[in-house]
C-alpha cells in the first residue's frame, strides 16, 4: 500500500488566508519584511514536522503547529487568530479531515494561545478530540481556503470584534 502524502500549505497560500479573513471586516492586510521571513520559516517548520509519524498523527500535529505558530506569532497586523483557524481548517480539509470552527473549546484555546495562556500541547489535545474524517479537497489550496471561509463567514466576522 502506498504511503499517504501530507499536502502542505505554502507561504503564498498562508498570506492569502490572512488577506481573505481581514477582507471580511475591512481591516488592512499587512505584514513586515521581517515577518515574511518568519512566515516562510514557519511554513518550512510545519512541513518538516512529524515526518516519522503515520499520516493521521502527522496531519494532526502539523495542523496544530500551523495554528499555534500563526496565533502566537502575531505575524500579520490584523486577523492572526482568524488566519490561524482558517489555515488550520484548510490544511485539515486538504488532507481529508475537518473540525467545526465554531467549537467553543477550539476557539477558546486559540484565543488563549494568542495571549500565551495555552501551549501547543493544549491545542494538539483539543484538535485530537475534535478532528473527524472527511473527503479530502481535491482541488487547489485556494478552493480549500475559499470553502472554509465561505462556510464560516459569520463566525469569522464575529471573531474580529
N, C-alpha and C positions, 0 to 999 in steps of 0.2 A: 504494500500500500504506500502510495506517495505521501510524503510529509506535507501537511498543510503549510502554506506560506502566509505569514502575517503581512497584511497590507499596511504600510506606514504612511503617515501624513508628512508632507514636505513643508518647507518653510513658507512657500507662497500660499499654500492652502491654509496654513495656520493664520497668516496675515489676513487672508481673505475672510476667515471666520470672524476676526475682530471687526473688519470693515462691515460685514453683514450685520453683526449684532448691534454695533453702535448706530448704524443707519436706522434701526427700528425706533430709536429715541432721539435722533437728530444730533447726537454727540459727534465729536470730531475723532476720526480715525487717525491716530498719530503714534509714532514711536521714534526713538532716537537712533542714530547710527550705533551707539554703544549697545542699545537694546537689540538691534538687529543681530549683532554678533552673538549676544546671549541667546536669542531665539534660535539661531542656527545651531548653536551648541546644544540647546535643549532638544531639538528635533533629532540630532545625532545621538544624544544620550538615550532617548526613548527607543530609537531603532536598535541600539546595541544592547538594551536591557533584556534580561531573561531569555537570551537565545538558547540556553541549555535546558530550558523547561519545555514541557509539552505545550501544544498550541493553546489550549484553554487557559492554562496558567499564565502563559506568556502574554496573551491578549489582555487578561485582567490586570496584570502588573504593568504592562505598557500603557494601558488606558489610565490607570491610577496615577502613574508617574506623569503622564501628559497633563492631566487635570491638576495635579498637585503643583507641578512646576509653574504652570501658567497662572494659577490662582495665587500662589505665594510670591511669584516673581515680580508682579506689577510691571510688566514689560511695555504695556500699552498705556496711553494717557487716560483711557476710559474703557470700561467693559471687560476687565480682566477675568472676573469670576464667571461672567456670562460666556466669555470666549472659552474659558476652561471647560465649562459644562458642554457647550456645543461641540468643541473639538473632541472631547472625550466620547460623547454620544455618536458623533460622526465616525470616529475611529472604531467604536464598537459595531456600529451599523455596517461599516465596510467589511468587517471581519465576521459578520454573522451573529451578532448579539445585540441586545437592546436593554435599556434601562429607562424607567419613567423619570423624565427630567423634573417633574413636579413632586417627586418623592420628598417629603419633608426631611427625612434623615440625610439624604444625599445633599440637598440644598443647604441644610444646616452645617453639615461637615465642610462643604466648600466655603461657606461663609466664615467658619472658624479657621480654615486654612488661610484665608485672606488676612486674618489678624493674628496669625501664628498661635492660635489656640487649639489646633489639631494638626496631626502629622500624617505622613504618608501611610503609615501602618493603619491609622484610623480609616483613611479613605479606601485602602485595599480591603479592609474588613467590610465596609459598607457596600462597596461595589460587588464584592464576592457574594454577598447575601441578596443582592438585587438583580444581578445580570441574568437575563433569560436568552435562550437561543432564539434566533430569528433568521429569516432569509438574508443572506449577505447582499449588500448593494453591489450589483454587477457593473454599474456604470461608474463614471469617474468620481473623484472626490467632490467635485462641485455639486453633483447630484446628491450625494450623501449629506453634504452640509445644507444644501437647499431644502431637502426633506426634513432634516432635524429642525431647522429654523421655522419652516412653514408650519410644521405640526406643533410647535411650541411657542409661536409668536406672542400670544397673550402672556404666557408665563415669563418669557424673556423681557418683555416690555415692563411688566410689573416688577421684576427683579431690579430694574435700574433705579427705582425710587427708594 
